[in-house]
């Protein structure tokens, strides 16, 4: 039986290890972000996890007030299978932001959310409130699970997956949680970052 205590221990140990690895580079990342464009180093983005709205931490990869520009870009959305918005060449992303995203460096601050208990290392993808509102009834229960920094859907195609396929994979993960599966997903996530940085 995969207990909550064991999963939480994995979360805390993994988050500490990840933050320890990124900490020496934090000042250089911060300087690059500040020099490239105006705005904070870290941004707080509303997401849903455990049935609650919380702020996920990320290194800023977009220009200041990028959310205000979204409506003007909706007609260029390359996703037409659900509530997601995606552009291959989003003009809001800074030059430094492109590098941070390519190597998933922008997501490391989410480990702070893991230590705070708002995220797990492995779990369903953390979506925006507006995206969660579009979940079909058979997948509504996913909203109440603790979201993860990575997960089965992320290592199976991530943003390239159709909306419903992503929910199916998240649902599959929740049906059979295990320590072995979490370790497999974590190892695969690390492997993807170093071998195919656009896959997660």
N, C-alpha and C positions, 0 to 999 in steps of 0.2 A: 504494500500500500504506500503510495506516494503522499506523505503527509504534508500539511501546510508548513510545518516546522522545517522539514528538510528542504522544501522548495524555497522558503524564505532564507535559509542558511546559504543555499546556492546563489540566490539573488544578491545577498549582502557581500559574500566573498567575491563573486564575479564583478560586482559594481566597484568594489574597492580596488580590485586588480586592474580593471579598466581605467579607473581614474588615476591610479598610480602610474600607468603607462602614458597617459596623455598629459599629466601635470607638468612635466618638464617642457613640453611644447606649447603650453597654454599661453605664456606671455608673447611668443612669436605669432601665434594664431591671432591673438587679440590685436597686436600691432598691425598685422596685415589687414584685418577687417576694418580697423579704424582709419587706416591710411587710404583704403580703397573707396570708402564712401562714408557719408554721415550716418550716425545712428549708433545704438548700443552694440556691444560685443555679443551679448546674449539676448535672445528674445524669448518671450513666454507666449506660447501658442495654445489656445483653448482646445482641449481634446476630451474624450469620454473614456473613462476606465472605471470598472466596478460600479457602473450605473451612475457615476457622478462626473461632473464637469471639473476639470483641473487644468492647470497650466503646465505644458510640457516645455522643458528647457532645450534650446538648440543654439548653436553658434549662428549668428545672423548671416544669411547668404543672399538676401535681397536688399534692394534700396529701401530707404526709410518710407514708411507708410505704403508699402507695396500692396496691402490689402485694399486700399482705396482705388487701385488701378484695375482690380480684377474684373469689375463689370465691363470696362472698356475692352477687355480681351476675351470675353466669353465667346464671341463669334469665332475665335481661333482655337477653341478647345479641341484637342485631338481625341478626347474620349467621348464616345456617344453611347456607352452601354450602362451608364449609371450616373450617380451624382458627382463623380470625381472631375477635377479640372487638371489638365496636363497639357503642357506645351513643350516641345522638344527644345525650342530656342526662346524661352521665356525672357523677354526684355527686362524684367524686373530683377533677374539674377545678376549679381555683380561678377566681375572677373575672378575675384578671390572666391566668391561663393560657388562658382562652377567647379573649382578645384576641391573645395571642401565637400561638396556634394558627390563629386566623382569618387572620392576615397572614403565617403561616409563619415568624414571627420566631424561634420556639423552635428551628428547625432550623439556624440560622446557625452555632452552635458545631460542627456537623458538618464545617465547613470545616477545623477543626483536624485532624480525622481524615483529611481529604484530604491535608493537608500531611505528616501522619505516614505516608502511603502505605497506610492501612487502607481508605480509600474512594476512589472516583473521583468526579469531578463527575457523570458520566453512566454509568449501568450498571443492572443488575437491582436490584430493591428489596431492601434489607437486612431480612431477617426474623429472628424469634426462633428459637432452636434447636427449640422445640416445634413451630413452624409449618413449619420446614424438614423435620422428620421426616415430615410429611404429603405431601411432594412425590411425585407419581406417578413411577415409574421412568423414564419418557421425559423427565422434566424434572430429574432428579437432578444432571445436569452443571451446572445453573445455580448450584448451591451452591459450585462451585469457581471461579466467575468473581468478579472484584472488584465488589462492590456499588457503587451510586452514590447520591449525594445526591438526584439526580433521574434520570429515565429514561423510556423509551417508555411503560411502563405508567402511570407517574405523570402524564404529560401526556395520557393517553388515558382518564382516568376515575378513576385512583387507587383509593381505598378503596371506590368505588362499583362497581368491576369485580368480576365473579364470580372466585372463586379461580383456576380453571383458565384463564380469559381473561387474567388478569394474568401467569400463567406463560407462556402462549403468546406474549404481547407481549415479555416479557423474553427468551424464546428466539429470537424473530424478530430482536431487536436484536443478540444475540450472533452470529447467523449472518452478518450483513452490517455489521460495525462500520465507521464512516467518520468522518473529521474533519467533513465537511459535516453528517452526521446528528447528531453531538454538538452542533455549533453550533446546528442547528435546534431540538434539544430544549432547550438552554439558553435560547435566545431565547423559545421557547414557554413555558418555565417562568416566566421573568420576566414575560411578558405575562399569564399566568394569575394570578400573584400580584397584579398591579395591576388586573386586570379581573374576576377571579372567584376570590376568596380561598379558596373552599371546594372548589376543583376539584383541587388537587394533593395 
